């Protein structure tokens, strides 16, 4: 049997039902351990619950792919279909497409250093039901992603950055998000036949987000959202069970260690769960 120790790279940077206070359609996808197989395709179901303030519920089915292009290069993509519901109503639709290129620059038997570059593309709807941004399947911006990852034996660490470009065309908010800086640290161990990975994700939004200023009555007037440049800490646990050489089952649970109270972008989760099925080839 192939020694598959690693969970699939959930590209959508883990909104699209991202994990606790973190969008897998953004920076959170960077810095995960890479696979030891050449190619893989995954289908995943994700559930997320917002905080008490917004009472939002998130469901998503996401299709992921990861392919070895060259000996030390991998290309990954992710596209979700998401459903959001809350006190104001419900919406659904295709979310944002994420694509990441990972290039290994150093590799020996114990350690590996790699860099990742990619983007999150605004393929999702942002005005479904004329609801605010938090109810939308897409974030409405084309974002640039960059990261560096170091793995040593069972440990991994990463530093990543998401540059948010432009302002969403969401009519009720016209949201412009701040950039995100991510620090990731993780450890994997085996409970045969299950492999377990535990990680801590620290995410700092570097600028306050801004929305349309309805009080001014001017369509081009915007205001900053106080407290939206929050610091987040998430605890993530993953488990992988190999069915055979070609198929895996995986599950994930994420909880916030430091709560994020502002959810104008719809990325806050009080809890996130995921289960998926992967074909390796």
N, C-alpha and C positions, 0 to 999 in steps of 0.2 A: 504494500500500500504506500502511496506517496505520503511523505511527511508534510502534511499541510497544517502548519501551526498558527496560521494567521487568518484573521477575519478579512472578508473582502473590503476593498477600498470603497467606502460609500461616498461617491463623488459629490453628490449634490451639496459641499463644505459644511454635514452632520453636525429653511423655512419649510418649505417642502417638508413639513414634519421634522424639523431639525431636533436635536436632542436638547436637554434642559438648557434653556437660555442660549442656545447656539444653533446657527443655521448650517445644516449639512449642505446647503446650497451656497456655501461661502467658505470662510476661512477655516472652519472646523474640520474640513476634509483633509487639510494639509497636515503632514507629519505623521500619518499612520504608517504602521509597518507595511512593507511591500510583500507581495506574494512570491512564493517560490515556484509557482506554475507559470506557463507561458501566457495563457489566456483564461478569461472567465466571464460568465454572464450571470447576473443575479436578478432576482425578483423579490422585493421586500415590502412588507406591510409595516407602517409606522403609526403609532398613536401618541398624541400629545395632549396635555391639558394645561391651559393657561392658569393664571393666578386668580385669586378671589376677586380682584378688582374688575377683570374683564369677563370671566367665566367662559372663555373660548375653549372649544374642543377642536382638535385637528386630527384628520385621518389622511393617510397618503399611501398610494401604491407606487413604488419607484422601480424603474428598470435601470440597472447599472451594467456597464461593460468595462473591462480592463484588458489591454492587449500589449504583449511584448513586441515592440517595433524593431529594435536592435538589441544587441546583447545586453546593454546596460541602460536601455531606454524603455519606458512604458507610457502608454496613452490611455487615459481613463475618461469616461463620460457618465453622466447620470441625468435622467429626465423623469420627473414625477407627475402623477395625477393626484391632485389634492382636494380635500373637502374640509371646509371650515364652517363652524356653527357657533352662534352666541346669541345674546339677548336681542341683537338687532336683526337677526335672520341668519341665512346660510348661503354659501357660495361654493362652487366647485369648478375645476378646470385644470388644464395642463399647466405645470409650473415652469420655472426657469431651467434652462439647460446649463449644465456645468461641464467644463472640459479641462483636464489637467495633464500636463506633460511632466514626467518624473525622470530625471537623469542622474544615474549614479556616477559620482566623481572619485570615490575611493571605496574599495571592497577587499577585505581579506576574510579569513575564516571566522573571526570574532567581531569585526566592526565593519560598519558601512556608513558612508556619508553620501547624501543625495540632495539635489535641489529640485524644486517644483515650481513651475510657472503655469498659469492657466487663466481662465475667465469664467464668470457667471454671466450668461446672456439672457436678456429680458424677453424670453419667449412666452411668459405667462401672462394671463389676463390681470389687469389692475383696476378695472371698473365694473366687475361683475356685481349685479344687483345694486349698483351705485353705493356700495358699502365702503367704509374706511379701509385704509391700507392693511390693517391687521386682519381683515376678513378675506384678503385676496390670495390667490394661488401663486402669484408672481410678485417680485419686489420692485419691478419697473425700472431697473437700472442695469447697465452693463458694467460689471465690476472686474478689476484686475486682481489676480491672486499670485502671490509669490511666497516661497517658504524654503527652509533648509531643515533636514532631518538627519539625526545621528542615531545609529543603533549599535549597541554593544552587548553581545550575548543576549540576555533576556530583557535588557533595558532599552528604552527608546526615549528620545527627547526631540523637540522641534520648536522652531520659532517661525511664525508665519504672519503675513500682512494681507489685508483685504482693502483695496482702494476702491471706494464707492464712487462711481462716476455719475454725476447728474442728479436729476430730480424725477421722481415718479410722476406719471401723468394721472395718478389717482385723483379724481375730482374732489372728494371731500377733504383730503389732507395735503396733496402735492408734496409728499414727504421727501426730504433729502436726508439720508442717513449719514452718520459720521463713519470714518474709517475704523477698522478693527485690527488690533494687535493680539496675537494668540501665542501663549506658551503652553506646551504640552509635555507631560512626562508620564511614562507608563512602564508596566512590568507584566510579563507573561509567564505562566507556569502550566504544567500539564497535570490533569487529574484523569488519567487514561480511562476511556478514550477521548475525554473532553479537554479542550484547551481553553484556558481562561485568561483574559487580558483585563487588567485594571488600569485606568488612566485618570489623571487629574488635568483639567483644562482650565487655564486662567485666561480670560479675555477682557481686554480694556478697549472701550470705545473712546477714540481719541478726540472727538469733537461732539458737541451736542447736536442732535438732529434738529431739523427745522420743518415747520408746516405752514400752511397758508394762514394768514392772520385775518380771521373772519370779522374781527371787531373793526378793523380799519376800513372795510368795505372796498378795498382796492385789490383787484385780482392778482397784482404782481407784488403784493406786500406779504412778507413772511416773518415768522417769529421763531426763536429757538425754544425747544422743549426743555424746561428745567429738569435736571437730573437724568437726562437721556444719555449722558456720557459715562455710564456706570461701569464699575469693575465687577466682573462675574467670575465665579469659581464653580466648576461642574465636576462631579464625580461620575465616571462612566465605567460600567462593567460589561464585558462581552464574553460570550461562550460559543464555542464552535464544536459541532459534532459531525465527524466524517461518516457518511452513510456507506461509501465505498471509495474507490480511486477517483471517481468522476463527480460525485455529488456530495455536497455539504449542507447541513442545517446550521443556522446561526441565530443568536438572540442577543439583545442588548437592552440594558436598563440605564437610564441617566437621571441623576438627581442634582439639584442645585445646592451647593454648600453655602453659597452667598447669593441671596435672592436679588433678582432684578425686578423692580417695581414698575418701571415704565415699559409699556408694551405697545407703543404707537406703531411699530413695524410688524407686529405679530410674531416675533421670534422668541418671546418669553415662554418657558415651560416650567410648571411646578413638578411635572414628572413626564418622562418619555419612555415608551416601550417600542421595541422593534423585533420582528421575526422574519427570517428570509430563507431562501433556497438558492443555492449556487451550483452552476455547472462549470467544471474545470476541464480544460482541454489544452 
